[in-house]
Amino acid sequence: MSTLSGDWREGIDDVDAAIIDGYQSGVPVEERPFRSIGAALGIGEDEALERVTRLHESGIVRRFGAVLNPPVIGSSTLAAVQAPADRFDEIAAVINEYRQVNHNYARDHEWNMWFVVTAGSRARRDEILAEIEARTGCPVLNLPMLTDYYIDLEFPVVNADRFARESLEERLDSSATRISEEATGDLSALEAELLLAIQDGFPLSATPYRDIAGEIGYAVGDVLEGVERLVASGCIKRIGCVVNHVVTGFDANCMVVWDVPDDRLDEWGERAGGLPYVTLCYHRPRRPDREWSYNLFTMIHGRDSDAVDAKIDDLATEYLPVEHERLYSTETLKQTGARYEELVGR
């Protein structure tokens, strides 16, 4: 693949590329999924499994399995504080000790520490925010997602694109989807056990669903049906190879917040969310009591910061001609998956 460059690409051939870009979703829910993957790629089941295992071991694939949807399973929010420089590490340590905090980033802004809290109920979520506020002495900006226009980090990476989906042109489905703050993970016992078993990925074996069934003590048919139900209910967003975007060079990312007129929010949110290069687009509330006037959030993932800035300029000129701010991430303070023990009441 002579057009590729960069260390992570050196050991990748065309079949690896087809796996990385072609199986970030759509892996069949069947007892031997690697048999179907191999057949589609013209290789054997064992080779398909070996290749995914090698891509995982190299760090290109973070995990193989389900991408779960915390706002559907529990109650989630994005929060921020204004941490004084001389107490920054102290405040980060307090926030990060909560298992319900799964992401925390420093950002170049007055609100300089941004974290995600996902809990089993809205009451528990808000209790954690109140504890953080009391323990740190920092007022907390609480910004739950209210409408999802587009959220999907599935995009091709075996290319020379400077930003996500640069080589694609088709618009995406960005229909407004309302998000409830009252989600409590209304799951059957099997579904709850399944979420706990698969939250860190599927076993890398020829029979991952049978292995999961043995782990939680159910028949493999019941596990397959349970996974299908979790997909249908939206608890599972997709099943496949979860790509490590930083390893593949997509580390120039910017969260942009926009002050969109309330009566244009759905129209403009759907319009911006349908653009191929917008990887995240959603509505969060204004907080006038915290002097926060922004209600639409977007993100663009890229390899080239100048190219990402140029796309934000395009977005501001052509699609969202309103006041906005660019919040660049300066440091990852914590990054884990949401811990579903907290969400399913275990």
BELTAVEN-V889625 format. One record per residue. RES is the residue in one letter. SS is DSSP state (H for helix, E for strand, C for the rest). D_LAST is the distance of its C-alpha to the last C-alpha in whole Angstrom. Layout:
BEGIN
res=<RES | RES>
ss=<SS | SS>
d_last=<D_LAST | D_LAST>
END
This chain:
BEGIN
res=<M | S | T | L | S | G | D | W | R | E | G | I | D | D | V | D | A | A | I | I | D | G | Y | Q | S | G | V | P | V | E | E | R | P | F | R | S | I | G | A | A | L | G | I | G | E | D | E | A | L | E | R | V | T | R | L | H | E | S | G | I | V | R | R | F | G | A | V | L | N | P | P | V | I | G | S | S | T | L | A | A | V | Q | A | P | A | D | R | F | D | E | I | A | A | V | I | N | E | Y | R | Q | V | N | H | N | Y | A | R | D | H | E | W | N | M | W | F | V | V | T | A | G | S | R | A | R | R | D | E | I | L | A | E | I | E | A | R | T | G | C | P | V | L | N | L | P | M | L | T | D | Y | Y | I | D | L | E | F | P | V | V | N | A | D | R | F | A | R | E | S | L | E | E | R | L | D | S | S | A | T | R | I | S | E | E | A | T | G | D | L | S | A | L | E | A | E | L | L | L | A | I | Q | D | G | F | P | L | S | A | T | P | Y | R | D | I | A | G | E | I | G | Y | A | V | G | D | V | L | E | G | V | E | R | L | V | A | S | G | C | I | K | R | I | G | C | V | V | N | H | V | V | T | G | F | D | A | N | C | M | V | V | W | D | V | P | D | D | R | L | D | E | W | G | E | R | A | G | G | L | P | Y | V | T | L | C | Y | H | R | P | R | R | P | D | R | E | W | S | Y | N | L | F | T | M | I | H | G | R | D | S | D | A | V | D | A | K | I | D | D | L | A | T | E | Y | L | P | V | E | H | E | R | L | Y | S | T | E | T | L | K | Q | T | G | A | R | Y | E | E | L | V | G | R>
ss=<C | C | C | C | C | C | H | H | H | C | C | C | C | H | H | H | H | H | H | H | H | H | C | C | C | C | C | C | C | C | C | C | H | H | H | H | H | H | H | H | H | C | C | C | H | H | H | H | H | H | H | H | H | H | H | H | H | C | C | C | E | E | E | E | E | E | E | E | C | H | H | H | H | C | E | E | E | E | E | E | E | C | C | C | H | H | H | H | H | H | H | H | H | H | H | H | C | C | C | C | E | E | E | E | E | E | E | C | C | C | C | C | E | E | E | E | E | E | E | C | C | H | H | H | H | H | H | H | H | H | H | H | H | H | H | H | C | C | C | C | E | E | E | C | E | E | E | E | E | E | E | C | C | C | C | C | C | C | C | C | C | C | E | C | C | C | C | C | C | C | C | C | C | C | C | C | E | E | C | C | C | C | C | C | C | C | C | C | H | H | H | H | H | H | H | H | H | H | C | C | C | C | C | C | C | C | C | H | H | H | H | H | H | H | H | H | C | C | C | H | H | H | H | H | H | H | H | H | H | H | H | H | C | C | C | E | E | E | E | E | E | E | E | C | C | C | C | C | C | C | C | E | E | E | E | E | E | E | C | C | C | H | H | H | H | H | H | H | H | H | H | H | H | C | C | C | C | C | C | E | E | E | E | E | C | C | E | H | H | H | C | E | C | C | C | E | E | E | E | E | E | E | C | C | H | H | H | H | H | H | H | H | H | H | H | H | H | H | H | C | C | C | C | E | E | E | E | E | E | E | E | E | E | E | E | C | C | C | C | C | C | C | C | C | C | C>
d_last=<48 | 50 | 49 | 46 | 46 | 43 | 42 | 39 | 41 | 44 | 42 | 41 | 43 | 43 | 41 | 38 | 39 | 39 | 35 | 34 | 35 | 35 | 32 | 29 | 29 | 30 | 29 | 29 | 26 | 28 | 28 | 30 | 30 | 32 | 35 | 35 | 35 | 37 | 39 | 39 | 40 | 43 | 41 | 40 | 36 | 36 | 38 | 35 | 32 | 34 | 35 | 31 | 30 | 33 | 33 | 29 | 31 | 33 | 30 | 32 | 29 | 26 | 24 | 24 | 22 | 20 | 20 | 17 | 18 | 15 | 18 | 17 | 13 | 13 | 15 | 17 | 21 | 23 | 24 | 27 | 29 | 33 | 33 | 36 | 37 | 37 | 34 | 32 | 31 | 29 | 28 | 26 | 25 | 23 | 22 | 20 | 19 | 16 | 13 | 13 | 17 | 17 | 21 | 24 | 28 | 31 | 33 | 37 | 37 | 37 | 33 | 33 | 29 | 27 | 23 | 20 | 17 | 14 | 12 | 10 | 13 | 16 | 16 | 14 | 16 | 19 | 18 | 17 | 21 | 22 | 21 | 23 | 26 | 26 | 26 | 28 | 30 | 30 | 30 | 27 | 28 | 25 | 26 | 24 | 25 | 27 | 28 | 28 | 31 | 31 | 28 | 28 | 29 | 30 | 34 | 36 | 37 | 40 | 42 | 44 | 43 | 43 | 40 | 37 | 39 | 43 | 44 | 43 | 44 | 43 | 41 | 37 | 35 | 34 | 34 | 32 | 29 | 27 | 24 | 22 | 20 | 18 | 16 | 13 | 11 | 13 | 12 | 13 | 11 | 13 | 13 | 9 | 9 | 12 | 11 | 9 | 12 | 15 | 14 | 16 | 19 | 20 | 22 | 26 | 27 | 30 | 27 | 23 | 22 | 23 | 22 | 18 | 19 | 20 | 17 | 14 | 17 | 18 | 22 | 23 | 24 | 21 | 19 | 22 | 22 | 18 | 19 | 22 | 20 | 18 | 21 | 23 | 21 | 21 | 17 | 19 | 22 | 24 | 24 | 26 | 27 | 26 | 29 | 29 | 31 | 32 | 34 | 35 | 37 | 35 | 35 | 37 | 35 | 35 | 33 | 36 | 36 | 38 | 40 | 40 | 42 | 39 | 42 | 42 | 38 | 37 | 40 | 40 | 36 | 37 | 40 | 39 | 35 | 38 | 39 | 39 | 38 | 36 | 32 | 30 | 32 | 30 | 31 | 29 | 31 | 34 | 33 | 37 | 36 | 35 | 38 | 36 | 38 | 36 | 34 | 34 | 32 | 34 | 33 | 36 | 35 | 38 | 40 | 43 | 42 | 45 | 45 | 41 | 43 | 46 | 44 | 42 | 46 | 46 | 43 | 45 | 48 | 48 | 44 | 43 | 46 | 45 | 44 | 41 | 40 | 39 | 36 | 36 | 33 | 35 | 32 | 28 | 26 | 23 | 22 | 19 | 16 | 14 | 10 | 8 | 5 | 6 | 8 | 6 | 4 | 0>
END
